[in-house]
Amino acid sequence: MRTYTVALAGNPNTGKSTLFNALTGLKQHTGNWSGKTVSLASGNYEYKDTRFRFIDLPGTYSLFSNSADEEVARDYIIFEKPDVTLLVLDSTALERSLNLALQVLEMTDRVIVCLNLMDEAKKKGIKIDARKLTDQLGVPVIPISARNNDGLDTLSEQLLLMCTGQTRTTPYRMKYNEQLESQISRLESELRDIFGDEYPSRWLAIRFLDGDQKLIATLKHRLSVSDKGGMTHGAAQALGSSNSGHSC
Amino acid sequence: MEQLKRLEALTAAIPAEQVEDVREDIVGELFKKSRELCSDAVTVTNRELLYRSERLDRIFTSKLWGFPIMLAMLGIIFYLTIAGANVPSSMLASFFGWIEGYLTLAFQALHAPDWLHGILILGLFRGTAWVISVMLPPMAIFFPAFALLENYGYLPRVAFNLDRLFKKTGAHGKQSLTMAMGFGCNAAAIMSTRIIESPRERMLAILTNNFVPCNGRWPTLILLASLFMAAGFSGGAQTLVTASVVMGMVLIGVVVTLSVSWGLSKTALKGVPSHYTLELPPYRKPKILNTILRSTLDKTIYVLRRAIIVAAPAGVLTWILANIHIGDSSILLHFVHFLDPFAQALGLDGFILMAFIIGLPANEIVLPILLMGYLATGSLTEVTDMFALKQIFLDQGWTWLTALNMMLFSLLHYPCGTTLVNIWKETKSAKWTFLSFAIPTAIAIGVTFIVAQVVRALGWV
């Protein structure tokens, strides 16, 4: 049986761990506050003879590597390259959630968006047009309620389709002002020369222009390691944040 | 090497001065696009409903009501825990006593040697039984109640209320969230300090976390409070006094946390608190049954596992130390006599200090080791009645001062072995790991010493 990896990303307190528990049957600690998940937990979920390995990333508002947990989440998506990055958005605070979603769409094509807490949104009189969002973001958008197990079948089906290459996405890429764009495209081609298709060049260019020293350091480290014939995988271990969930 | 050189050339070519502007542009565009997407796809039908959480927040985080409500919630949880744990504790105890009877019969039937019966039944079995019957019931009430508040969304409001206090001491407001995790387990709470971005403030949170009593210390606090502090009361009043004393201990822990944070941020960890945004999530009605079942089951398994992994070997070790004789007394007693003069100055005795030292791997086993030590045979008293315990303590010359100082020492002393290992893993620094051991220990010794000297000087005992 083939195993696909699915990374759960999203703002803090949008129900990533609840969705993780609902699908994997595990029991990660859940609670109604920001910053509860600090390490990567992983668990398996089987659907129609396919196994998905879910990684519960720490919740973050951005992926600019301001703090250790943002770095962990960011590096996982870039260096471990999950088959799908499942973005969990808070339907009751969509605008803030979309901020992060747009950043992830710059990094990878393989994204599914779930609008979690739909039940909550409905109670508050918030209506979201998922089809419109699908069109605009260029990736599947699925309304769910993880704690009531609503919409999980549709989600599973979509995961399967994307992992087996039956869904094509055209993710929305942020456009910036002219000056920035010209710098980006110049840097982008140079970066593509160096790394080929190993990493998303446009995204790398943006990070470089933003002066992301931690990312640059990580890239240099990986290059020097691979030169010595070492391994290029295992960014998560290098960051000291493997599965140490309940270590007490 | 080629790639690396080119990468270095590339990074050197990026002008450093424009970086600030770039970030602003990027973030600005992101916000603009998000807003645009939302205005297209989202419709709000009822504005009134959106602001319900805000109205509740005005009460829960108000300057006037914030603290009283917080204390009341904590008080209610303690009251429920203490009132509810008594009966199941005694039931578990007599259940284990019943099993022990049969086990002993089995050993006799097999003609097993006395030392084997001693190690396995009087050491291992009784030690484990003790930990389980004293610890499990309070934990099975405290944690579900706490989890309900957590899932409702109350914890960030606590952080909000305490933020001003923490900021004044130079610490980070999110430290109160890591403190709340410490109620469950300090070792886990050390991991949770990762939510604090600034290394300085994170270190403060790590160094002070063990001033919050963890699930290994609750039973000690609750048991001693109910046996000695609430002795003059009965029925509901007794529970109330016990709960108040336990809550007093928690408040002392908070005061010490704030003082130590303040002291450190004026000396070794100088700096100003960094700004941060604390999110107040909407209140969500927890899935009540689900939450209760899950946290009870989790804690049950956790306590049982820990009892088997840590308490069992410690029970065996204590039994062995108490039964191997050098000269006219056992190794254990030699050790106790050596510690006694120092311990007496702290208002404790040699046995208590010995129990804290052997109990380094886990706070859960301090009380069982102490009881084992007190019994001349070197094995634990049969677990039958919680209040029969008091006689054992009184026979050893305990007064309310001994109980109070043992509670204080338990609250303030060094973190358990697991926590120290986690501190080492998270800080990767021998110096800070050592300090996280030394600071609490010095405080525990200082506080108990002063309390003992003052109480004795005033002739209260």
Contacts between the chains, C-beta under 8 A, distances in Angstrom:
chain1	res1	chain2	res2	distance
A	12	B	279	6.8
A	13	B	279	6.8
A	13	B	281	5.0
A	27	B	294	6.1
A	27	B	298	6.6
A	30	B	151	7.2
A	31	B	147	7.4
A	31	B	150	4.2
A	31	B	151	5.8
A	31	B	155	7.0
A	32	B	150	6.4
A	32	B	151	5.2
A	32	B	152	6.4
A	32	B	153	3.9
A	32	B	155	7.4
A	32	B	156	7.9
A	32	B	281	5.4
A	32	B	283	7.8
A	32	B	284	5.5
A	32	B	286	7.8
A	33	B	150	7.0
A	33	B	153	7.0
A	33	B	155	4.8
A	33	B	156	4.9
A	33	B	177	6.6
A	33	B	279	8.0
A	33	B	281	6.5
A	34	B	156	7.0
A	34	B	195	7.6
A	34	B	278	7.8
A	34	B	279	4.6
A	34	B	281	7.0
A	35	B	174	7.1
A	35	B	177	6.9
A	35	B	192	7.6
A	35	B	195	3.5
A	36	B	192	7.7
A	38	B	191	5.7
A	38	B	192	5.8
A	38	B	194	4.2
A	38	B	195	6.5
A	39	B	191	6.6
A	39	B	194	7.9
A	58	B	194	7.9
A	64	B	23	7.5
A	66	B	197	6.6
A	67	B	197	4.0
A	68	B	194	5.7
A	68	B	197	7.6
A	69	B	194	6.1
A	69	B	195	7.2
A	92	B	282	6.3
A	94	B	38	5.5
A	94	B	41	7.7
A	94	B	42	5.7
A	95	B	34	5.0
A	95	B	35	6.0
A	95	B	37	8.0
A	95	B	38	4.5
A	96	B	34	7.5
A	98	B	33	7.6
A	98	B	34	4.0
A	98	B	37	5.5
A	98	B	38	6.7
A	99	B	30	5.3
A	99	B	31	6.7
A	99	B	34	4.9
A	102	B	30	5.5
A	102	B	33	5.8
A	102	B	34	6.6
A	103	B	30	6.9
A	120	B	282	7.1
A	120	B	284	6.8
A	123	B	49	7.1
A	124	B	46	7.4
A	124	B	49	4.7
A	124	B	50	5.7
A	125	B	44	6.1
A	125	B	45	3.9
A	125	B	46	3.4
A	125	B	47	8.0
A	125	B	49	5.1
A	125	B	50	7.5
A	126	B	42	6.4
A	126	B	43	7.6
A	126	B	44	5.6
A	126	B	45	7.6
A	126	B	50	7.8
A	127	B	42	7.0
A	127	B	43	4.6
A	127	B	44	7.7
A	127	B	45	6.5
A	128	B	41	5.8
A	128	B	42	5.4
A	129	B	40	7.7
A	129	B	41	4.6
A	129	B	42	7.6
A	129	B	43	7.8
A	130	B	41	7.8
A	132	B	40	5.9
A	132	B	41	4.5
A	133	B	37	6.8
A	133	B	41	4.9
A	136	B	37	5.9
A	136	B	40	6.9
A	136	B	41	7.4
A	137	B	37	7.6
A	147	B	287	6.4
A	174	B	26	7.9
A	174	B	29	6.0
A	174	B	30	6.7
A	174	B	33	6.5
A	175	B	29	7.5
A	176	B	25	6.0
A	176	B	26	6.8
A	176	B	29	5.5
A	177	B	25	6.2
A	177	B	29	7.7
A	180	B	22	6.7
A	180	B	25	5.7
A	180	B	26	7.9
A	187	B	10	7.3
A	187	B	14	8.0
A	190	B	6	7.8
A	190	B	10	5.9
A	191	B	10	7.3
A	193	B	6	7.6
A	194	B	3	5.2
A	194	B	6	5.3
A	194	B	7	5.8
A	194	B	10	7.4
A	195	B	3	7.5
A	206	B	26	6.9
A	208	B	10	7.3
A	208	B	11	6.8
A	208	B	14	6.0
A	209	B	14	6.5
A	209	B	18	8.0
A	209	B	19	7.6
A	209	B	22	5.0
A	210	B	19	6.5
A	210	B	22	5.2
A	210	B	23	5.5
A	210	B	26	6.3
A	211	B	14	6.9
A	211	B	16	6.8
A	211	B	19	3.7
A	211	B	22	7.3
A	211	B	23	7.9
A	216	B	7	7.7
A	216	B	11	5.5
A	219	B	7	6.6
A	220	B	4	6.3
A	220	B	7	6.3
A	220	B	8	7.4
A	223	B	3	5.3
A	223	B	4	4.6
A	223	B	7	6.6
A	224	B	4	5.9
A	227	B	1	5.8
A	227	B	3	7.9
A	227	B	4	6.9
A	240	B	425	7.9
A	244	B	191	7.3
A	246	B	188	6.7
A	246	B	302	7.9
A	247	B	187	6.8
A	247	B	188	7.6
A	247	B	191	7.2
A	247	B	418	7.7
A	247	B	422	6.6
A	248	B	185	4.9
A	248	B	186	7.9
A	248	B	187	3.2
A	248	B	188	5.1
A	248	B	418	4.9
A	248	B	419	7.4
A	248	B	422	7.0
